[in-house]
Amino acid sequence: MFGLPFDSGHVLALRVFPQNSFAPYVTVWHRDPAGRWSIYVDGPRVDIACPRYYGKACDHVGYAKIALTWTGPSTLRVTVDEPQLEWTVTASQSLTLRTLNAMAAPMPLWTWRPSWLLKMREALARSLGMGRLELAGEMPSGHFGILMPQRMFYVNESRAILDGTDLGKPTRLPENPELGGVPLPARGVMAIGQAMWPITDRDEYERTRAETAVIRL
């Protein structure tokens, strides 16, 4: 879940990485109406998940048990134990988005490197109501990252109850919500793709790879 703003001022996001350089993990991101961000990690270590890159911009980072269940062909149920979250999202495609997804899915990874191709993709995202997305840039950690969504879906139907509070209805914001200067979509978007963050500290990277080798097996 690339990002989902609600009319209550809350924002949710979901990241699922079954494969990466260290170990599989799932994270749920939450921004409250006051602008405070939290990231909850279901994985072996916080420092190998999203907080590795975004944690410096968060007010809270911690562990949680996160469960994912597909209850229909396009409906996903997400539950978190602490804080207690019950969240369902239903993905859909417009004709335009379906056509763009069919074109984008088979494109090779090298097409994400040239800046002019990234700018074209960002312009397409704006035309689809996602606002000022930036698919490449500096993360709060100082890493340079590239987000590579190969298929995207709208999320116009969703319900989330967080610690007993109904977060309201999905909405489209006039300004993109940001985490540490990194913009998320201005409307609800589910994405399937990849991401890349070049190594900044080779020794730290190799040490972390060695420490998580058993987890990857």
N, C-alpha and C positions, 0 to 999 in steps of 0.2 A: 504494500500500500504506500505509494509514493507520498501521499499526503491527503488528509481529509479535514477541511475546516467545517465547523458546525456554527449555526446561527447564535449559539450561546456564547461564542468567543473561544471555545475550546478547539484544539486541533489534535488529531491523532495521526500516527503513521505506524507502519509495520515494515520490518525488514526481515527477510528469511534468506539465509545463506547456507544452503546444504553443502556447498563446497567453497573453500577458500584456502588461503595459505596456511592457516593455523588449525582451526577446528570448526565444525558446524555450529551455528547459533541462530536464535530468533530474538529480535528486540521489538519492543513497543515503545514508541515515543509519544509524549503527551505535553502539550502546552496549555496552561490554564489561561483564563481571561486576563490575568494580570501580566501575562507574558513570560511566566516561569516555565522552563523546560525540564522534563525528566525523561530519562531513558532507563527502561527495565530490560534486563538481560536474562534470557534462558540459555545458558551456555556455561562451559567450564571456567572461563575467566572473563572478567570485564574488559581487560586490556587487549583482548584479541577480537572484540566485537565493536559495535558502532562507537562506544565511548572512546575507543582508541583515537578516533578522528574528530568526534563532536563533543566529547565529555567536558572539555574546558569551557564550553559555552552553556553547560547545563547547571541548574540549581541542585539537581539530585540525580545520582546514578546508583543503581542497585540491582540485586538479583530478584527474579520472580519466576514462577512457574507459568509458562505460556502454552496453551493448547490451541491447535488449529484443526478445524473440522469443516470439510466441504459438505454442506447440507443440501446442495443442489448443483446443477451444472455451472452456475455462475454466482452462487452465494456461499460466502465464507463466514464461519463463526469463529471468533477469537475470544478466548477467556484468559484472564490473568487472576492469579490468586491474591496478590498483595501489591498494589491496591486491587480491590475487587472490580474487575471489568468484564462486562458482557457486551460484546460488540459483534454485530452482523453487518456485512456489506454485500451488495449485489452489483456485479459489474455488467456493463453494457457497452455496445459499440454503435456509433452512427455509421452511415454508409461511407462517409469520408474517412473516418477513423479505421474502418475495416479495410478500406483500400490502401491506406498508408501502412497499416500493419502488414498487409500482404507484401508490400514493396520493401519494407524495412527488415523484416525477419531474416531473409537470406543474405543481406548485405554483409560483406566480410568485416572483420574487426578493424582492419587498417583504415576503414572509412571514418572511424571515430578519432583519428589523430589529426587530420588537417583542420585548422581552425575554421576555415570557410565552410566546411561541411557541418561542423558543430553549430555555427551561426545559422545555417539553413534550418537545422533541426529545431533550434531555439525559436526561430521565427515561425515555424510551423506550429510549435507549442503555443505561442501567443495567439495565432489565428484560431486555435481550438479552445481558447478561453482559459488557458493555464497560466496566463500572466507572464511575468518576466523570469522565466526559468534560466538558470545557468548550468549547463551540463558539464562544465569544466571550470576549475578554480581552486583557490586555496581553502583548505578546511581549517577549523579553529585550532587544530593541532599543529598547523604549519605544513602538513602534507598537501601536495597537489593531487587532486582527485578528478577522475573522469567518470561520470555516470552514463551508462549505455543502455537505456531502455529500448528494447527491440520490438516490443509490442505493448500498447497502452490501451486502457479501457476506462471509460467514465464510471464514476460511482455517484449516482444520483439518489440511490436508495440505501439508507443505513440507519441503524439505531444503536446507540451506545449508552450504557448505564455504568457510571463510574462511582463506586462507593455509595450507591443508592441515588445518585443524581443523574437524571436524564439529560444528555448533552444536547438534545434538540435535533434539528434537521440539517442535512448537508446544505452548504451554501457556497456561493462564489464570492470571494472577497475582492474589494477594489485594489488591495495591495497584497503581494505575496507574503505569507508568513515566513519568517526567517529564523534560522538557528545559527547563531554565530556568524551572521552575514551570508549564510548559504540559503537561497530561497527555495521554498517548497511550492508545489502547485497552488494556484489561487482557487482551484476547485478540486473536487474529489477525483483522484486518478489512481488506478491500479496499474502497475507496470511489471513486465517480465523482461529481464535482461541481465546485464553484468555491470561490474564497477571495477575500477583499477586505481590504486594509489601507489605510485613508485616508492621504492625503498629509500628512506632518508638516513637510516643508521644501519649499515650492513651488519655490524656486530650484534646489535640488539635484535635485529630480524633473525639472524641465524640462531641466536640463543633461544629466542621464543619458539622458533621452528623445532629446535631440539627438545624443548620442554613439553611441547604439545604433540610430539611424534606419536606417542602411544594413543592419544585421543583420535588421531587421524586414521589409525588402523581399523 
